[in-house]
Amino acid sequence: MKTKIRELRIAAGITQQQLAEMVNVSSRTIISIEKEQYSPSLMLAYRMSEIFDVSVEELCCLKENKEMEDLKNEKEN
Amino acid sequence: MKKKINWGSLAGAVVFMIVAVVLLIAHFFNDFSVRITITMIWCFVLSGINIYKSFSGDSILAELEETADERDIFVAMKSAQTALQILSYILWGGTSLSFVLYGLTKLEFFFVISLTLAAVAVILFFLLLAVNSYYERRN
């Protein structure tokens, strides 16, 4: 799933390790999320949205991801 | 903090203990057999390890719960699912292959392998059904 975590993290000037410690996960989890290999749980997304002071919807690009999913579903059907 | 009993390990310990006792009894009623003796000792050892594990709480799951984050748990679940799928393919593949070999060679050996693998595959399937039904009700 596409997210804005990488750009928000860089803008805030924090490292992947620091962000990982702030939300109590491993840095590998942050790396995987940024590489779009793993989708964070709702609670993890909420924790990160609080750190970056944005909504979960914005952090996880929910509108964009939903449109992409709808398009994919349309193509499959 | 009160330690949790790992019921899975405890059940394993009981099963290994029963097998070990049965082998011990068999030992007395039959001639000395190295195979039975080694199996019996091995069962006692496994039973002991499982008893220790069931009360020490250092099972893989307990360890995972304490140290892992959500991605680690996701990876562990995905790995287990894939491993189960591969095992299932191996079992059914082995069953078919040994059945074909039995058809070609008429050797009883291949028929026994085929039946054994099929039995394990069927047990695995029903186990999967039972676990699935359990989680369907609980989650």
Backbone of each chain as ProteinMPNN parsed JSONL, in Angstrom:
{"seq_chain_A": "MKTKIRELRIAAGITQQQLAEMVNVSSRTIISIEKEQYSPSLMLAYRMSEIFDVSVEELCCLKENKEMEDLKNEKEN", "coords_chain_A": {"N_chain_A": [[0.846, -1.203, 0.0], [0.471, 2.196, -0.844], [2.007, 4.875, 0.898], [2.473, 8.014, 2.762], [4.532, 8.06, 4.437], [7.373, 7.998, 4.214], [8.054, 10.493, 2.961], [6.99, 12.283, 4.857], [8.442, 11.592, 7.113], [11.087, 12.239, 6.353], [10.753, 14.958, 5.97], [10.242, 15.694, 8.58], [12.653, 15.24, 9.656], [13.573, 12.891, 10.887], [15.028, 9.659, 11.556], [14.645, 6.297, 10.193], [15.036, 4.422, 12.188], [14.62, 5.953, 14.494], [11.914, 6.648, 14.195], [10.83, 4.095, 14.286], [11.378, 3.38, 16.941], [9.784, 5.249, 18.228], [7.192, 4.367, 17.66], [7.185, 1.835, 18.613], [8.006, -0.43, 17.015], [10.009, -2.602, 14.858], [12.88, -1.409, 12.976], [12.933, -2.611, 10.547], [10.281, -3.006, 9.954], [9.392, -0.417, 9.443], [10.96, 0.136, 7.202], [9.92, -1.772, 5.405], [7.284, -0.843, 5.173], [7.69, 1.636, 3.996], [8.751, 0.797, 1.592], [6.537, -0.156, 0.424], [5.911, -2.81, 0.839], [4.663, -3.881, 2.947], [1.595, -3.423, 4.655], [0.663, -1.146, 7.147], [-0.874, -1.823, 10.386], [-4.081, -0.655, 11.549], [-3.82, 0.592, 14.034], [-1.069, 1.093, 14.198], [-0.783, 2.842, 12.056], [-2.305, 4.922, 13.028], [-0.806, 5.697, 15.266], [1.479, 6.684, 13.97], [0.35, 8.728, 12.5], [-0.301, 10.485, 14.497], [2.229, 11.275, 15.361], [3.209, 12.609, 13.099], [1.32, 14.502, 12.872], [-0.919, 14.414, 11.12], [-3.886, 13.26, 9.345], [-5.022, 9.801, 9.448], [-6.066, 9.043, 7.054], [-4.802, 10.775, 5.265], [-2.108, 10.134, 5.712], [-1.954, 7.458, 4.915], [-2.715, 7.628, 2.3], [-5.409, 7.062, 1.577], [-7.591, 7.659, -0.147], [-6.453, 7.64, -2.709], [-5.393, 5.038, -2.767], [-7.762, 3.593, -2.58], [-9.048, 4.268, -4.955], [-7.245, 3.114, -6.762], [-7.533, 0.438, -6.082], [-10.22, 0.021, -6.705], [-10.117, 0.362, -9.454], [-8.494, -1.745, -10.173], [-10.122, -3.87, -9.388], [-12.238, -3.483, -11.164], [-11.003, -4.054, -13.586], [-10.458, -6.731, -13.249], [-12.986, -7.836, -13.129]], "CA_chain_A": [[0.0, 0.0, 0.0], [1.237, 3.447, -0.925], [1.819, 5.781, 2.048], [3.289, 9.232, 2.717], [5.398, 7.982, 5.617], [8.766, 8.348, 3.891], [8.217, 11.951, 2.764], [6.718, 12.981, 6.128], [9.573, 11.307, 8.011], [12.238, 13.031, 5.903], [10.418, 16.363, 6.253], [10.351, 15.9, 10.036], [14.073, 15.072, 10.005], [13.831, 11.733, 11.775], [15.496, 8.45, 10.855], [13.739, 5.139, 10.269], [15.24, 3.83, 13.512], [13.95, 6.813, 15.494], [10.457, 6.482, 14.019], [10.515, 2.746, 14.758], [11.374, 3.417, 18.41], [8.632, 6.071, 18.665], [5.93, 3.625, 17.535], [7.417, 0.486, 19.173], [8.164, -1.537, 16.053], [11.408, -2.691, 14.42], [13.16, -0.541, 11.826], [12.592, -3.387, 9.341], [8.862, -2.774, 9.675], [9.302, 0.911, 8.812], [11.551, -0.007, 5.853], [8.945, -2.511, 4.583], [6.125, 0.029, 4.897], [8.132, 2.66, 3.037], [8.954, 0.142, 0.283], [5.194, -0.628, 0.033], [5.874, -4.277, 0.898], [3.814, -4.259, 4.084], [0.617, -2.405, 5.038], [0.601, -1.072, 8.613], [-2.186, -2.025, 11.009], [-4.786, 0.609, 11.801], [-3.26, 1.208, 15.241], [0.271, 1.61, 13.867], [-1.006, 4.017, 11.203], [-2.806, 5.993, 13.909], [0.341, 6.163, 16.061], [2.348, 7.487, 13.109], [-0.376, 9.96, 12.125], [-0.185, 11.393, 15.653], [3.6, 11.812, 15.357], [3.367, 13.564, 11.991], [0.201, 15.446, 12.977], [-1.8, 14.359, 9.94], [-4.912, 12.224, 9.547], [-4.667, 8.465, 8.935], [-6.473, 9.068, 5.645], [-3.737, 11.441, 4.494], [-0.86, 9.373, 5.882], [-1.999, 6.201, 4.148], [-3.223, 7.928, 0.941], [-6.543, 6.141, 1.466], [-8.403, 7.945, -1.336], [-5.682, 7.18, -3.87], [-5.332, 3.57, -2.714], [-9.106, 3.058, -2.85], [-9.271, 4.406, -6.408], [-6.42, 2.101, -7.441], [-8.143, -0.873, -5.807], [-11.46, -0.052, -7.491], [-9.715, 0.207, -10.849], [-7.984, -3.118, -10.29], [-11.285, -4.757, -9.309], [-12.991, -3.33, -12.417], [-10.259, -4.769, -14.633], [-10.574, -8.173, -12.988], [-14.379, -8.294, -13.375]], "C_chain_A": [[0.879, 1.25, 0.0], [0.95, 4.309, 0.314], [2.718, 7.014, 1.894], [4.346, 9.218, 3.829], [6.827, 8.442, 5.33], [8.943, 9.868, 3.764], [7.954, 12.735, 4.059], [7.875, 12.791, 7.114], [10.781, 12.167, 7.647], [11.991, 14.523, 6.209], [10.562, 16.677, 7.742], [11.786, 15.728, 10.533], [14.344, 13.945, 10.984], [14.221, 10.5, 10.95], [14.458, 7.334, 11.0], [13.814, 4.492, 11.649], [14.504, 4.627, 14.593], [12.427, 6.651, 15.418], [10.016, 5.123, 14.568], [10.421, 2.72, 16.289], [10.168, 4.191, 18.944], [7.322, 5.28, 18.64], [6.051, 2.156, 17.973], [7.363, -0.646, 18.146], [9.638, -1.606, 15.657], [11.617, -1.779, 13.209], [12.854, -1.265, 10.512], [11.13, -3.179, 8.941], [8.683, -1.436, 8.962], [9.835, 0.84, 7.372], [10.545, -0.694, 4.912], [7.739, -1.648, 4.22], [6.513, 1.064, 3.837], [8.355, 2.079, 1.641], [7.639, -0.395, -0.288], [5.101, -2.158, -0.014], [4.941, -4.755, 2.007], [2.865, -3.106, 4.412], [0.511, -2.344, 6.555], [-0.804, -1.357, 9.137], [-2.799, -0.651, 11.271], [-4.165, 1.352, 12.984], [-1.87, 1.8, 14.974], [0.144, 2.861, 13.006], [-1.458, 5.2, 12.056], [-1.669, 6.581, 14.751], [1.231, 7.077, 15.219], [1.661, 8.789, 12.704], [-0.324, 10.982, 13.259], [1.196, 12.053, 15.682], [3.757, 12.886, 14.285], [2.259, 14.63, 11.953], [-0.602, 15.552, 11.675], [-2.878, 13.306, 10.214], [-4.42, 10.891, 8.982], [-4.966, 8.404, 7.438], [-5.371, 9.667, 4.77], [-2.448, 10.623, 4.535], [-0.824, 8.14, 4.976], [-2.554, 6.379, 2.734], [-4.466, 7.075, 0.653], [-7.376, 6.353, 0.208], [-7.747, 7.353, -2.576], [-5.645, 5.644, -3.929], [-6.679, 2.93, -3.034], [-9.404, 3.118, -4.349], [-8.498, 3.352, -7.19], [-7.019, 0.71, -7.285], [-9.415, -1.056, -6.629], [-11.158, -0.323, -8.959], [-9.26, -1.229, -11.135], [-9.146, -4.12, -10.29], [-12.116, -4.713, -10.59], [-12.341, -4.118, -13.545], [-10.418, -6.278, -14.493], [-11.97, -8.708, -13.327], [-14.803, -8.138, -14.845]], "O_chain_A": [[1.87, 1.35, 0.724], [-0.201, 4.455, 0.725], [3.594, 7.062, 1.031], [4.97, 10.239, 4.119], [7.416, 9.187, 6.114], [9.843, 10.455, 4.363], [8.621, 13.735, 4.325], [8.237, 13.709, 7.85], [11.422, 12.751, 8.521], [12.891, 15.241, 6.644], [10.953, 17.782, 8.119], [12.094, 16.033, 11.685], [15.246, 14.04, 11.816], [13.795, 10.334, 9.807], [13.533, 7.415, 11.808], [12.802, 4.069, 12.208], [13.859, 4.063, 15.478], [11.749, 6.533, 16.438], [8.979, 5.007, 15.221], [9.509, 2.12, 16.857], [9.601, 3.837, 19.978], [6.449, 5.487, 19.483], [5.153, 1.347, 17.739], [6.75, -1.686, 18.384], [10.43, -0.761, 16.073], [10.667, -1.422, 12.511], [12.558, -0.634, 9.497], [10.786, -3.176, 7.759], [7.922, -1.332, 8.001], [9.245, 1.405, 6.451], [10.344, -0.26, 3.778], [7.235, -1.713, 3.099], [5.755, 1.327, 2.903], [8.176, 2.767, 0.636], [7.626, -1.014, -1.352], [4.331, -2.727, -0.787], [4.487, -5.899, 1.998], [3.281, -1.948, 4.443], [0.293, -3.372, 7.197], [-1.794, -1.161, 8.433], [-2.117, 0.373, 11.221], [-4.001, 2.571, 12.95], [-1.543, 2.879, 15.468], [0.878, 3.829, 13.201], [-1.043, 6.337, 11.83], [-1.575, 7.796, 14.926], [1.682, 8.12, 15.693], [2.31, 9.828, 12.581], [-0.306, 12.189, 13.019], [1.319, 13.239, 15.989], [4.355, 13.935, 14.524], [2.27, 15.53, 11.114], [-0.913, 16.646, 11.206], [-2.795, 12.558, 11.188], [-3.518, 10.856, 8.146], [-4.226, 7.799, 6.663], [-5.05, 9.153, 3.699], [-1.782, 10.444, 3.516], [0.195, 7.827, 4.359], [-2.832, 5.396, 2.048], [-4.555, 6.441, -0.398], [-7.815, 5.397, -0.431], [-8.383, 6.668, -3.377], [-5.837, 5.04, -4.984], [-6.746, 1.876, -3.666], [-9.931, 2.173, -4.936], [-9.008, 2.77, -8.148], [-7.018, -0.091, -8.22], [-9.666, -2.129, -7.178], [-11.832, -1.114, -9.618], [-9.585, -1.828, -12.16], [-9.166, -5.075, -11.067], [-12.629, -5.732, -11.052], [-13.017, -4.759, -14.35], [-10.502, -7.004, -15.483], [-12.129, -9.854, -13.747], [-15.932, -8.476, -15.201]]}, "seq_chain_B": "MKKKINWGSLAGAVVFMIVAVVLLIAHFFNDFSVRITITMIWCFVLSGINIYKSFSGDSILAELEETADERDIFVAMKSAQTALQILSYILWGGTSLSFVLYGLTKLEFFFVISLTLAAVAVILFFLLLAVNSYYERRN", "coords_chain_B": {"N_chain_B": [[5.163, -11.911, 37.842], [2.58, -14.04, 36.754], [3.224, -17.151, 35.291], [2.217, -18.473, 32.142], [0.712, -21.617, 31.373], [1.8, -23.69, 28.826], [-0.317, -25.317, 26.944], [-0.234, -26.843, 24.638], [2.403, -27.827, 24.52], [2.341, -29.303, 26.863], [0.435, -31.247, 26.26], [1.819, -32.553, 24.245], [3.932, -33.548, 25.771], [2.589, -35.4, 27.386], [1.674, -37.221, 25.447], [4.146, -38.179, 24.403], [5.136, -39.326, 26.726], [3.289, -41.379, 27.184], [3.749, -42.968, 24.922], [6.405, -43.654, 25.448], [6.136, -45.149, 27.823], [4.567, -47.27, 26.892], [6.403, -48.39, 25.138], [8.313, -49.142, 26.972], [6.972, -51.121, 28.392], [6.618, -52.893, 26.289], [9.236, -53.582, 25.935], [9.802, -55.231, 28.082], [8.29, -57.482, 27.512], [9.265, -58.477, 25.166], [12.129, -59.611, 23.232], [15.416, -58.142, 23.692], [15.706, -55.092, 21.983], [17.482, -52.871, 20.035], [16.416, -50.804, 18.573], [13.861, -50.31, 19.723], [14.682, -49.588, 22.304], [16.215, -47.233, 21.868], [14.216, -45.586, 20.742], [12.468, -45.457, 22.899], [14.027, -44.142, 24.883], [14.411, -41.735, 23.549], [11.768, -40.813, 23.404], [11.241, -40.397, 26.13], [13.063, -38.338, 26.622], [12.071, -36.319, 24.886], [9.577, -35.962, 26.046], [10.323, -34.931, 28.536], [11.543, -32.517, 27.721], [9.316, -31.223, 26.623], [7.697, -30.99, 28.898], [9.211, -29.215, 30.417], [9.139, -27.031, 28.684], [6.395, -26.445, 28.671], [5.933, -25.366, 31.168], [7.824, -23.372, 31.474], [7.261, -21.392, 29.748], [8.675, -20.565, 27.562], [7.96, -20.952, 24.882], [7.842, -20.93, 21.288], [5.774, -19.305, 20.389], [5.134, -17.793, 22.685], [7.512, -16.463, 23.038], [7.572, -15.053, 20.683], [5.36, -13.379, 21.008], [6.304, -11.691, 22.979], [8.601, -10.431, 21.935], [8.222, -9.783, 19.241], [7.116, -7.575, 16.601], [4.183, -6.282, 14.848], [4.643, -6.84, 12.11], [6.487, -8.932, 12.155], [4.924, -10.952, 13.256], [3.024, -11.177, 11.238], [4.694, -12.047, 9.126], [5.539, -14.475, 10.218], [3.097, -15.866, 10.297], [2.416, -15.928, 7.592], [4.578, -17.393, 6.594], [4.159, -19.843, 7.884], [1.752, -20.571, 6.719], [2.483, -20.836, 4.016], [4.393, -22.869, 4.246], [2.777, -24.962, 5.102], [1.176, -25.29, 2.869], [3.084, -26.107, 0.983], [3.901, -28.489, 2.184], [1.536, -29.905, 1.98], [1.325, -30.17, -0.83], [3.601, -31.751, -1.261], [2.88, -34.072, 0.129], [0.555, -34.967, -1.262], [1.635, -35.212, -3.81], [3.63, -37.137, -3.353], [1.988, -39.245, -2.592], [0.538, -39.756, -4.967], [2.652, -40.348, -6.724], [3.854, -42.628, -5.505], [1.717, -44.32, -5.673], [1.398, -44.645, -8.409], [3.85, -45.836, -8.938], [3.458, -48.203, -7.536], [1.458, -49.301, -9.087], [2.907, -49.774, -11.402], [5.082, -51.41, -10.606], [4.059, -53.247, -8.837], [4.962, -53.636, -6.282], [4.581, -54.073, -2.847], [5.586, -52.345, -1.01], [5.528, -49.708, -2.092], [2.807, -49.272, -2.079], [2.23, -49.179, 0.632], [3.649, -46.873, 1.376], [2.243, -44.99, -0.125], [-0.335, -45.16, 1.034], [0.253, -44.367, 3.656], [1.204, -41.717, 3.303], [-1.099, -40.586, 2.203], [-2.841, -40.878, 4.349], [-1.655, -39.163, 6.237], [-1.954, -36.745, 4.863], [-4.741, -36.532, 4.792], [-5.324, -36.394, 7.535], [-4.042, -33.98, 8.088], [-5.64, -32.278, 6.569], [-8.149, -32.489, 7.892], [-7.394, -31.534, 10.362], [-6.749, -28.919, 9.72], [-9.275, -28.053, 8.953], [-10.611, -28.216, 11.429], [-9.155, -26.373, 12.998], [-9.595, -24.08, 11.537], [-12.379, -23.851, 11.802], [-12.477, -23.388, 14.543], [-11.222, -20.843, 14.768], [-12.963, -19.357, 13.171], [-15.187, -19.203, 14.767], [-14.183, -17.923, 17.013], [-13.063, -15.476, 16.19]], "CA_chain_B": [[4.137, -12.174, 36.843], [2.21, -15.455, 36.692], [3.572, -17.748, 34.0], [1.146, -19.237, 31.502], [1.052, -22.993, 31.002], [1.636, -23.934, 27.395], [-1.088, -26.57, 26.892], [0.225, -27.617, 23.478], [3.613, -28.563, 24.929], [1.946, -30.268, 27.898], [-0.219, -32.366, 25.557], [2.924, -33.264, 23.582], [4.665, -34.267, 26.814], [1.768, -36.548, 27.799], [1.69, -38.195, 24.344], [5.476, -38.804, 24.369], [5.272, -40.146, 27.933], [2.488, -42.592, 26.963], [4.489, -43.797, 23.947], [7.599, -44.167, 26.129], [5.714, -46.195, 28.766], [4.157, -48.42, 26.067], [7.644, -49.01, 24.651], [8.964, -49.752, 28.141], [6.239, -52.367, 28.642], [6.965, -53.774, 25.163], [10.617, -53.972, 26.182], [9.808, -56.336, 29.035], [7.617, -58.652, 26.963], [9.95, -58.929, 23.957], [13.594, -59.686, 23.319], [16.055, -56.829, 23.646], [15.804, -54.511, 20.645], [18.153, -51.557, 20.078], [15.493, -49.823, 17.986], [12.848, -49.961, 20.737], [15.363, -48.901, 23.416], [16.545, -45.861, 21.446], [12.952, -44.853, 20.598], [11.937, -45.235, 24.252], [14.83, -43.082, 25.513], [14.118, -40.506, 22.799], [10.43, -40.37, 23.829], [11.372, -39.852, 27.495], [13.76, -37.043, 26.505], [11.132, -35.36, 24.284], [8.554, -35.687, 27.05], [10.947, -34.024, 29.508], [11.71, -31.187, 27.092], [7.979, -30.625, 26.497], [7.225, -30.608, 30.246], [9.953, -27.998, 30.754], [8.629, -25.949, 27.828], [5.02, -26.097, 29.017], [5.884, -24.564, 32.392], [8.76, -22.244, 31.455], [6.659, -20.323, 28.939], [9.548, -20.078, 26.493], [7.598, -21.529, 23.599], [8.096, -20.009, 20.171], [4.699, -18.311, 20.346], [5.269, -16.888, 23.825], [8.681, -15.637, 22.732], [7.161, -14.17, 19.585], [4.453, -12.374, 21.562], [7.05, -10.725, 23.789], [9.642, -9.69, 21.222], [7.925, -9.451, 17.854], [6.124, -6.544, 16.303], [3.088, -6.794, 14.015], [5.14, -7.374, 10.835], [7.097, -10.227, 12.449], [3.822, -11.914, 13.422], [2.469, -11.358, 9.892], [5.656, -12.868, 8.374], [5.492, -15.838, 10.787], [1.839, -16.486, 9.87], [2.515, -16.15, 6.149], [5.543, -18.484, 6.41], [3.507, -21.079, 8.315], [0.736, -20.886, 5.708], [3.177, -21.308, 2.818], [5.012, -24.163, 4.575], [1.674, -25.938, 5.143], [0.772, -25.51, 1.487], [4.152, -26.905, 0.355], [3.813, -29.829, 2.78], [0.361, -30.541, 1.397], [1.69, -30.548, -2.207], [4.558, -32.867, -1.172], [2.144, -35.267, 0.553], [-0.302, -35.461, -2.354], [2.554, -35.602, -4.886], [4.232, -38.409, -2.926], [0.925, -40.27, -2.637], [0.269, -40.09, -6.379], [3.846, -40.974, -7.302], [4.037, -43.996, -4.997], [0.595, -45.134, -6.175], [1.737, -44.962, -9.802], [4.957, -46.811, -8.87], [2.861, -49.477, -7.114], [0.776, -49.813, -10.275], [3.891, -50.246, -12.381], [5.98, -52.462, -10.105], [3.302, -54.176, -7.971], [5.673, -53.832, -5.011], [3.721, -53.679, -1.729], [6.308, -51.247, -0.353], [5.026, -48.436, -2.625], [1.408, -49.142, -1.656], [2.272, -48.77, 2.048], [4.073, -45.455, 1.371], [1.118, -44.239, -0.669], [-1.395, -45.121, 2.05], [0.734, -43.576, 4.797], [1.211, -40.304, 2.924], [-2.496, -40.169, 2.04], [-3.409, -40.766, 5.698], [-1.124, -37.923, 6.84], [-2.576, -35.625, 4.154], [-6.147, -36.451, 5.224], [-5.287, -35.896, 8.925], [-3.688, -32.563, 7.973], [-6.813, -31.584, 6.051], [-9.167, -32.394, 8.946], [-6.821, -30.653, 11.387], [-6.909, -27.568, 9.17], [-10.711, -27.75, 9.045], [-10.945, -28.015, 12.845], [-8.537, -25.116, 13.443], [-10.319, -23.024, 10.824], [-13.69, -23.732, 12.441], [-12.221, -22.775, 15.856], [-10.975, -19.405, 14.614], [-14.168, -18.739, 12.621], [-16.097, -18.936, 15.896], [-13.561, -17.05, 17.999], [-12.704, -14.152, 15.673]], "C_chain_B": [[3.856, -13.685, 36.759], [2.499, -16.021, 35.296], [2.417, -18.562, 33.461], [1.625, -20.65, 31.197], [0.805, -23.141, 29.506], [0.992, -25.309, 27.217], [-0.664, -27.452, 25.726], [1.425, -28.47, 23.836], [3.272, -29.628, 25.958], [1.29, -31.498, 27.264], [0.838, -33.221, 24.859], [3.688, -34.111, 24.577], [3.911, -35.528, 27.232], [1.814, -37.644, 26.723], [3.033, -38.937, 24.305], [5.676, -39.734, 25.575], [4.511, -41.468, 27.757], [3.227, -43.55, 26.02], [5.702, -44.443, 24.626], [7.237, -45.311, 27.08], [5.298, -47.462, 28.008], [5.395, -49.164, 25.563], [8.385, -49.729, 25.777], [8.316, -51.103, 28.465], [6.588, -53.396, 27.557], [8.359, -54.358, 25.33], [10.702, -55.204, 27.077], [9.222, -57.625, 28.45], [8.294, -59.214, 25.708], [11.447, -59.059, 24.213], [14.171, -58.285, 23.203], [16.168, -56.334, 22.198], [16.399, -53.114, 20.772], [17.193, -50.468, 19.612], [14.465, -49.35, 19.017], [13.489, -49.171, 21.875], [15.661, -47.444, 23.056], [15.276, -45.014, 21.345], [12.381, -44.497, 21.967], [12.694, -44.088, 24.941], [14.513, -41.732, 24.871], [12.752, -39.934, 23.226], [10.474, -39.776, 25.237], [12.025, -38.465, 27.447], [12.803, -35.976, 25.965], [10.03, -34.98, 25.265], [9.089, -34.698, 28.088], [11.087, -32.617, 28.964], [10.363, -30.471, 27.017], [7.411, -30.195, 27.843], [7.902, -29.3, 30.658], [9.381, -26.807, 29.991], [7.24, -25.486, 28.278], [4.943, -25.235, 30.26], [6.82, -23.359, 32.378], [8.233, -21.096, 30.614], [7.563, -19.829, 27.832], [9.25, -20.764, 25.16], [7.837, -20.48, 22.519], [7.041, -18.906, 20.161], [4.82, -17.289, 21.457], [6.427, -15.918, 23.586], [8.324, -14.585, 21.686], [6.287, -13.039, 20.111], [5.21, -11.284, 22.311], [7.97, -9.841, 22.963], [9.231, -9.178, 19.84], [6.98, -8.277, 17.713], [5.126, -7.118, 15.297], [3.563, -7.402, 12.691], [5.77, -8.756, 11.042], [6.021, -11.311, 12.572], [3.189, -12.225, 12.064], [3.365, -12.287, 9.059], [5.615, -14.313, 8.872], [4.238, -16.576, 10.324], [1.884, -16.852, 8.39], [3.457, -17.339, 5.86], [4.897, -19.82, 6.754], [2.494, -21.531, 7.273], [1.384, -21.471, 4.453], [3.793, -22.693, 3.054], [3.959, -25.273, 4.567], [1.23, -26.307, 3.741], [1.797, -26.4, 0.768], [4.091, -28.348, 0.858], [2.658, -30.613, 2.175], [0.659, -31.009, -0.035], [2.624, -31.769, -2.191], [3.82, -34.166, -0.838], [1.31, -35.84, -0.589], [0.546, -35.923, -3.539], [3.168, -36.96, -4.598], [3.233, -39.54, -2.995], [0.7, -40.736, -4.073], [1.435, -40.858, -6.989], [4.006, -42.42, -6.829], [2.899, -44.915, -5.463], [0.856, -45.581, -7.619], [2.842, -46.031, -9.819], [4.453, -48.187, -8.448], [2.165, -50.135, -8.3], [1.746, -50.415, -11.278], [4.68, -51.458, -11.893], [5.282, -53.568, -9.318], [4.041, -54.503, -6.666], [4.816, -53.268, -3.87], [4.267, -52.453, -0.99], [5.752, -49.875, -0.78], [3.576, -48.187, -2.191], [1.335, -48.651, -0.2], [2.653, -47.288, 2.144], [2.902, -44.576, 0.937], [0.009, -44.067, 0.364], [-0.994, -44.235, 3.223], [0.68, -42.083, 4.484], [-0.22, -39.763, 2.784], [-3.147, -39.975, 3.411], [-2.947, -39.476, 6.369], [-1.789, -36.699, 6.201], [-4.024, -35.43, 4.609], [-6.221, -35.907, 6.655], [-5.003, -34.389, 8.916], [-4.887, -31.736, 7.528], [-7.866, -31.405, 7.147], [-8.704, -31.503, 10.102], [-7.002, -29.19, 10.983], [-8.367, -27.123, 9.271], [-11.105, -27.409, 10.478], [-10.406, -26.678, 13.347], [-9.268, -23.931, 12.815], [-11.674, -22.767, 11.477], [-13.563, -23.036, 13.807], [-12.052, -21.259, 15.724], [-12.158, -18.668, 13.998], [-15.122, -18.347, 13.741], [-15.529, -17.912, 16.86], [-13.299, -15.629, 17.505], [-13.863, -13.483, 14.92]], "O_chain_B": [[4.78, -14.496, 36.7], [2.087, -15.466, 34.277], [1.723, -19.252, 34.207], [2.775, -20.864, 30.816], [-0.25, -22.769, 28.991], [1.662, -26.336, 27.325], [-0.729, -28.678, 25.819], [1.484, -29.657, 23.518], [3.836, -30.722, 25.941], [1.547, -32.633, 27.666], [0.768, -34.449, 24.876], [4.053, -35.25, 24.284], [4.509, -36.589, 27.41], [1.969, -38.826, 27.029], [3.068, -40.162, 24.191], [6.301, -40.789, 25.461], [5.006, -42.533, 28.125], [3.322, -44.751, 26.269], [5.993, -45.62, 24.411], [7.941, -46.319, 27.14], [5.624, -48.576, 28.415], [5.438, -50.394, 25.559], [8.999, -50.775, 25.57], [8.996, -52.084, 28.766], [6.819, -54.573, 27.834], [8.627, -55.486, 24.918], [11.535, -56.088, 26.878], [9.61, -58.725, 28.844], [7.941, -60.298, 25.242], [11.956, -58.67, 25.264], [13.528, -57.366, 22.696], [16.651, -57.044, 21.315], [15.891, -52.277, 21.517], [17.153, -49.369, 20.165], [14.227, -48.152, 19.168], [12.912, -48.197, 22.359], [15.392, -46.536, 23.842], [15.25, -43.87, 21.8], [11.878, -43.393, 22.177], [12.083, -43.183, 25.508], [14.365, -40.721, 25.558], [12.604, -38.723, 23.388], [9.819, -38.769, 25.508], [11.597, -37.542, 28.139], [12.724, -34.872, 26.504], [9.599, -33.828, 25.314], [8.401, -33.752, 28.471], [10.789, -31.641, 29.653], [10.266, -29.278, 27.303], [6.73, -29.174, 27.939], [7.255, -28.393, 31.181], [9.166, -25.731, 30.549], [6.942, -24.292, 28.268], [4.004, -24.454, 30.413], [6.647, -22.429, 33.166], [8.694, -19.962, 30.741], [7.283, -18.801, 27.216], [10.161, -21.112, 24.409], [8.01, -19.296, 22.809], [7.353, -17.734, 19.955], [4.643, -16.091, 21.241], [6.339, -14.728, 23.888], [8.707, -13.419, 21.778], [6.446, -11.885, 19.715], [4.826, -10.115, 22.291], [8.112, -8.65, 23.242], [9.834, -8.236, 19.327], [6.152, -8.015, 18.586], [5.207, -8.292, 14.935], [2.968, -8.361, 12.2], [5.607, -9.646, 10.207], [6.176, -12.424, 12.071], [2.86, -13.374, 11.768], [2.877, -13.19, 8.379], [5.65, -15.255, 8.081], [4.296, -17.762, 9.997], [1.452, -17.932, 7.986], [3.174, -18.174, 5.001], [5.053, -20.803, 6.03], [2.386, -22.72, 6.976], [0.91, -22.462, 3.898], [3.729, -23.57, 2.192], [4.211, -26.379, 4.088], [0.946, -27.468, 3.448], [1.43, -27.323, 0.04], [4.211, -29.298, 0.085], [2.77, -31.807, 1.894], [0.286, -32.12, -0.411], [2.47, -32.693, -2.989], [4.083, -35.214, -1.426], [1.349, -37.041, -0.856], [0.215, -36.91, -4.196], [3.226, -37.827, -5.469], [3.566, -40.655, -3.399], [0.672, -41.933, -4.361], [1.252, -41.867, -7.67], [4.259, -43.322, -7.628], [3.086, -46.12, -5.625], [0.579, -46.719, -7.999], [2.79, -46.988, -10.591], [4.942, -49.21, -8.927], [2.259, -51.346, -8.503], [1.455, -51.425, -11.919], [4.921, -52.403, -12.644], [5.814, -54.665, -9.148], [3.773, -55.523, -6.031], [4.38, -52.118, -3.928], [3.521, -51.65, -0.432], [5.534, -48.997, 0.055], [3.17, -47.046, -1.967], [0.494, -47.822, 0.149], [2.046, -46.539, 2.908], [2.613, -43.552, 1.556], [-0.52, -42.97, 0.546], [-1.8, -43.45, 3.724], [0.183, -41.285, 5.279], [-0.514, -38.639, 3.19], [-3.909, -39.03, 3.615], [-3.743, -38.776, 6.994], [-2.143, -35.742, 6.889], [-4.477, -34.299, 4.789], [-7.067, -35.066, 6.961], [-5.639, -33.623, 9.64], [-5.126, -30.641, 8.035], [-8.412, -30.315, 7.318], [-9.505, -30.814, 10.735], [-7.361, -28.343, 11.801], [-8.661, -25.98, 9.622], [-11.833, -26.447, 10.722], [-11.108, -25.938, 14.036], [-9.523, -22.92, 13.468], [-12.069, -21.619, 11.681], [-14.402, -22.218, 14.186], [-12.659, -20.49, 16.468], [-12.349, -17.481, 14.264], [-15.777, -17.307, 13.683], [-16.267, -17.127, 17.455], [-13.308, -14.684, 18.295], [-13.715, -12.365, 14.426]]}, "name": "protein", "num_of_chains": 2, "seq": "MKTKIRELRIAAGITQQQLAEMVNVSSRTIISIEKEQYSPSLMLAYRMSEIFDVSVEELCCLKENKEMEDLKNEKENMKKKINWGSLAGAVVFMIVAVVLLIAHFFNDFSVRITITMIWCFVLSGINIYKSFSGDSILAELEETADERDIFVAMKSAQTALQILSYILWGGTSLSFVLYGLTKLEFFFVISLTLAAVAVILFFLLLAVNSYYERRN"}
